[in-house]
Amino acid sequence: MLESFRYVNIFETKGLEYLLLICFLLLLVALVRYMRPRGR
């Protein structure tokens, strides 16, 4: 029963992790720009 959890396709998980990381960083940059006080 435990053997079904052993196999993980590294390339699929890495691609998903990179997509999530890129989306998170883009949202973080947008949030920082939004929260910054307005210039002149």
N, C-alpha and C positions, 0 to 999 in steps of 0.2 A: 504494500500500500504506500510505503514511503518513497518507492522508486519513481512514482509518477511526478514527484516534486523535484527530483534530481536534475532532470534535463531542462536547461534554460538556454534559449538561443541568445547569445551575447549580443549579436548585431541588432536584433529586434529591440532588446531592452535598452541598449545604448542609444539607438535612434530615438526612442521614446523619451529617454532621459534628456537628451540634447534638445529635443523640441520643447519639453517642459522648461528647461533651463533658459532657453532663448526667450520664450514667452514671459517667464518670470522677470528676466532682466529688462525686457522692453516695458513691462508694466511698472517696474521699479523706476526706470528713467522717466516715464510719463508722470508718475506720482511725484517724483522729486521736482520736476519742472512745474507741476501744478502747485505744489506746496511752497515753492520759492516766492518771496515777496516780489511784487511787480517793480520793474525798473521805471525810470522816468519816462 
